[in-house]
Amino acid sequence: MTRIIERLSEVSTNYDAYFVDLWGCVHDGVHPYTDAVDALRQVRANGGFVVLVTNAPRHRTSVEGQLDQIGVPRDCWDTIATSGDSARAAMFTGAVGNKVWFMGEDHDRSFFDPLALIDNPVDIEEVALDKADGIVCCGPFDPHTHPDTLRPQLLLAKQKGLKLLCANPDIVVDRGATREWCAGAIAQLYTEMGGESLYFGKPHPPIYDLARRRMTAEGRAVDDSRILAIGDGILTDIKGAQGEDIDSLFITGGLARDETKTDRQPDPDALQMFTTAEMVTPTFAIGYLR
């Protein structure tokens, strides 16, 4: 049974590290959430270590820049683990070949920046789909257009037997009041069509391994029993935490605000119906991180 809490501080003494989702929890893609920032500052002041674990299809330096632009202060987090970095490591070790067809927006092209952590990286060349060995998918070309419009290209890719590297398993994200499609929606469609998709962000293990390595690099080794995952994606943040056997705090006022009837806090009955339907059980739930 999921326990609804009023504030993070109610349970923070049980944890030494926090794997915190960004979009829908700390900011809305346009502005930071002040209460969330204050809550993270408080746990850090009490000795907690905050890893921002995001399905952003870019490297962490790019995400840092985006956070600065949005206005998320650097004193509310310690380090960042992105699905983009996990997927980039796979690409540079040859997971989808060296000739790749790129799907995404122009600002996602930092995905191809060199990755120093990989010894003898594959020399990646961006090519047209008919000449590609594999697909690198950071998202749709237009995040406001339904992924179904990409069926012709995906059908050709499937016929060629191409693997699709998904740099962001999220299906949708809310930028302010506007909902946008993510790479996960394309990968899901490709899989349904019979293609093979490779995932590296939440809820899949590689990004959690990266988050732990980032903590270790900062001199913090934390047992899984002392880690709390925080996020608004029931099938990414919360399902991923459940798969890693770590506790979770579900932010119901994000992607599932309608399903959980969240105003300030979720409706308990609606929350129970939603989590039962999704077959995922968060440890805790709260309307908004505070």
N, C-alpha and C positions, 0 to 999 in steps of 0.2 A: 504494500500500500504506500503510495507516494505521500509524503508529509509536506503540506503547504507551510512555508515559512514567511515571516514578515520582512526579515532582513538577513543578509549574508552573515552578519556578526553573530546571529543565533547559533550557527554551526561552525564558525571558522576556527574555533579552538581545536576541532578534530582534524585539521588539515594543515600541512606545511607547504603545499604547492597547489596551484590552480591552473588548469588548462582552459583558457577562456576564449570563446568564440568572439569574433569582432562584430560583424554585420548583424544587426538586430539585437545585440547585447550591449556593446560599448558605443556604437554609433549607428546611424541609419543611412550611411553612405553620403550624407551631406553635413550633419552636425553630430557632435558627441552627445552622449547622454550624461548629464552632469551627475546624477545620482550614482550611476554605474562607475564613473571615474572616481568619485569620492569613496565608494565601497572598496575599490581596488587599492586606492591609496591607503585606506585603513588597514587592510590585511597585510600590505607591505610594511607599514609602520610597525605591525606586530610580528614581523619576522617572516611573513609568508612570501613565497616566490611565485611570480605571475608570468606564465608563458602564454602569449597570445597564439592560439592554435587556429589557423584560418585556412579555409579552402580557396584562398586567393590564388589564381594561376600564375603567380609571379614570384620572383625571389624576395627575400625579406627586406633587402635594401629599398626596393620599390614600394613595399608595403609601409615601411617607415616613413617614406616621403609622403605617401597618401595620408597617413595618420597626422603628420605635421600639417598638411594642407587642410584637413578637416578640422583640426584643432584638438585632437586627442593628446593630452600632455604626456611627455616621456616619463614622468615620475609615477605613473600608475601601472607600469609594466617593466619586466626585467629582460625578456628576450622574446623572439618570434620564431615560430615554425610554420612554414607555409606548404600547402599541397603542391604549389609550384616548384619549390625546391626539391621535394620528394620526387616529383615527376621529371624534373630536369635531370636529376641524378640518373634516373632510369633511361632517359633519352640519350644521355652522353655515354651510357654503357651499352647502347645498341639495342634497346628493347623493341624499337619499331624500325630498325634499319637506319641507314645514313641519309637516304633521300626521302624527305618528308613533305607531305602536303599540310599546310598550316590552316587552321580554322580559328578565327578570333578577330578582335579589333586591333587597330594599329598600336594602341597603348599596351597590348599584351606581348608585343614582339621582344620585350626584354627577357622573355622566356629563353631566347636563344643566346643570351649573354654567356660568356665563358664561365665554367664552374671549376674553380681551382681544386676542390676537394676530390675530384675524380682523376685517378692516374690513367694516362694514355686514353683520353676521351675520344670517342668516335667523331670524325669530322662530319658535321651535319650540314646537309645542303637542302635548301628549300626549293621544291620543284612543283610543277603542275600535277594534278591528281593522276593523270594517265601515266605519269612517269615515276610515281611515288612507290616506295617500299612500305610506307606506313603513314599514319595520320597523327599529327599533334593537334589536339583540340583544347584550346583555352576558353572556348565559348562560341556562340553563334556570331556570324558576321554582323548581324543586327539583333541586339538583345530583346527588341520589342516584337520580333517576327517569330511566329511559331516554328519550332524545329521541323515540323512536317514539310516545310518548303525545301528542306535539304535532302529529301528522300532520293531524288535522282542521283545526286553525288554519292550518297551513302550506298545506294544499290550498286553503283559501279565499283565502289571500294570493296563491298562484300564479294562481288564477283571476282575481284582481283585477289581476294584473300588477305586484305590489309588489316593489321591490328590498329586500333584506335587508342592512343594514349590520352586519357582524360585527366586534365590538370586541375579540374575542379568538379568534384562529384555532386555539388549542389544542383538541385533541379531549378529552383527559382531563388531570387533575392529581391528584397524591397529597397529601392533607392528612393528615400523619402517616401512619398505616397505612391510611387510607380513600381509595379512589379516587373522584373526582367528575367528572361531565360538565361540559364547558365549551361556550362559544358556538360553537366550531369544529365541534362535533358536530352542532349544529342547522343551521348553514350548509351543512355537507356533505350532510345529509339534504335540505335545501331545494333544493340544486343537483341532487341525484339525482332529485328529484321534478319537475324542469324549471323551478324558480325561479331567479332571479338573485341571487347573493350577492356582496357587495363586501367585500374583505379589506384590513386596514390594519396588521396585526401580522406578526411573523415567520411564514413565510419571505418575505413580500411587501416590495417596495422601500420603501414610504413610511416604515416605522419606522426603517430604516437611514439614510434621508435625515434624519430627525429626530435620530437619534443623532449624526450628523456635525454637524448644526446646533448641537446642544447643546454639543459639543466646541468648535466655533468661538466660540460665545458665551462660553466660559470661557477663550478665548485660546489654544486648542490646535488647530492644524491638523496633522492626521496623515495621511500617505499611506496608501492602502489596504493596501499591501504591509507596513505596520508595525502593522496591526490584527489582533488575534486574537479570534475569537468563541468563547465558552465556553458550552456548554449541554448538557442531557440529552435534548432533543427532536430525534431524527434528522430528522424531516420539517419541523421549524420552525427550531430553532437552527442545525443543521448544513446542512440543505438551503438555508436562507436565506443562510448564509455562502458556500456554494458558488456560489449565484446572484450574489452580490455580488463574487465573486472575491477573497475574503479567507480567510485560514487559519482553521482551527477546531480546538477541543479538545472532544472528545465525552466527556461524563461518563456512563459506562456504568452506574453504580450507581443511576441515577434511574429513569426510565420504562422503560428497556430492561434492567434488572438481570437479569430472568429469561432473556430472549433471549440476552444476552451472557454468562450464567453468571458474573455478577460477585459475588465475595466481597469481597476487598480490591481485586483487579484483575480485569479481564475475562479470560475464556478466549480466547486468540488465535484458535482455530479458530471458536468460536461468534461472536466479533466479526466475523470475515471473512464468515461465512455470513449474518449479520444485515445488514451494510452492503451486501453484494452483492445480497441480496433487496430491499433498500430503494432500491438504485441511487444511493446517496449515499456519498461517500468522505471521512471526516474526515481532516484532516492528522495529528492526534494523538488518542490516547484515554487515559483514565485512569479508574480505578474511581470515585474521589471527588476533588473538588477539594481539593488540599493543596499 
